[in-house]
Amino acid sequence: MLVNEALILVNEKILLMNEDILLIHEYFLLVNEFLILVNEDILLIDEYFLLVNEALILVNEDILLINDINLTMIDHDRLFKELLTTFFWEFLELFLPEITTYLERDTICFIDKEVFTDVTAGEKYETDILVKARFRGQESFFLVHLEHQAYYEEDFDLRMYRYFARLYEKYGLVRLVTRIVSTFKFLDRVNSQDIGFNFLGFHVKQYKVGKNNSGKNGHGKKLGFKTLIKPSDKAIKKHYDDIARIIDNHKSAPQEALISKLNPVIRGWVNYYSTVVSKEIFSKLGRLVYLKLKRWGKRRHSKKSGSWVANKYWHTVGGENWVFAATENGEVTVKLFKHSQKEIVRHVKVKGDASPFNGNLKYWSARKGNHPLVPKKIATLLKKQKGKCAHCGLYFREDDLIEIDHIIPKSVSGKDIYDNLQALHRHCHHVKTATDNSYDRHKSDTETNVMW
């Protein structure tokens, strides 16, 4: 019996040992699986580092490209400051004319820039232009600070005051009143009449608009406002006063004399403002001029009815009604130039790499209508046709041959005036000449044209 029990115990221990061995095997299997996962993670980490290295390489390439761009970019800020330094007196006459009365021009001198560090804010600012001069017999200085801002800064005035305080501490000069010019402030903080600034008869102002009409900064981010340039109120009033004075001075003069005096004034003014937002102002001035002329006509014929006066001085010309025009034997001899007749043409920025000295003559001729190295007729026609051939509609390239063509050939009584001239490619000119039956005339159009 004892032997049997001992054998049974031995068998049980053997079974337990077998179970332990199985558990050990399972443990090793788990360890192997864990090592496999670790190896996979290591591979993923290696791939991640490879991607990071590739990204760093791309970043380095971008930095190199940015550096190249920065090297080739024009420092407009520096050039503007140099321009302002050269024409500082003219700058004062435009923006601060009241100061020039008391400023001694011969005492103006420019001193070194100052760098101010705001320890609390951790920011550093550099003065733009610092001028020392005698003002009302005392040594004074001007700080001209230029700063681009796309938002309203609460403590801008305080920061400007700190500039002056530190300059006063260093130089001990008299501090003049600071004038701050801004193009955009929140309407609840400042009178809307104080927003924007006037320059050379223009009023520059930024208007709050929706996201679809918003302007963008250099990074493409929408700013929430749009900058518009219009004729200033002062310029509008002066122009109307000039027109009213001419009309008042010609109360008894013939209509032709009045129109001959008004046309140059109106045409010159609208030409000056035709590149900015002026359409509504042109229409408003046209209405005011009409009312002034209406009073002029009624005064001359006080006993006549309004319809009689209108029929005498206003006519229909070329399908356009209510044209203030002088007539002789039923024919219009001269008519008044309306403000609204002038088309608004937005100013197109010059291409970044374009220069009048780089040989691109056709670009500048089409843009300006004149160039010292281009024949006058060619340059005028290029501007009129916006740099395109009148026959095929394609832009003229630098190496294209251009010829002047008479729309109505001279051989069939066509006149040698600009309205009858057009600039064509040489091959387009050949096609046009062949199709208008002027090629075999006694005096062909091709012989008389200018080629460039």
ABEGO torsion letter per residue (X at the ends): XAAAAAAAAAAAAAAAAAAAAAAAAAAAAAAAAAAAAAAAAAAAAAAAAAAAAAAAAAAAAAAAAAAAAAAABBBAAAAAAAAAAAAAAAAAAAABAAAAAABBAAABBBBBBBBBBBAAAGBBBBBABBBBBBBGGBBBBBBBBBBBBABBBAAAAAAAAAAAAAAAAAAGBBBBBBBBBBABBBAAABBAAABEBBBGGBBBBBBBBBAAABBBBAAGBBAGBBBBBBBBAAAAAAAAAAAAAAAAAAAABBAAAAAAAAAAAAAAAAAAAAABBAAAAAAAAAAAAAAAAAAAAAAABAABBAAAAAAAABBBBGGBBGBBBBBBGGBBABBBBBAAABBBBBBBBBBAABBAAAGBAAAAAAAAGBBAABBAAAAAAAAAAGGBBAAAGBBBBAABBBBBBBABBAAAGBBBBAAABBBBBAAAAAAAAAAAGAAABABBAAAABBBX
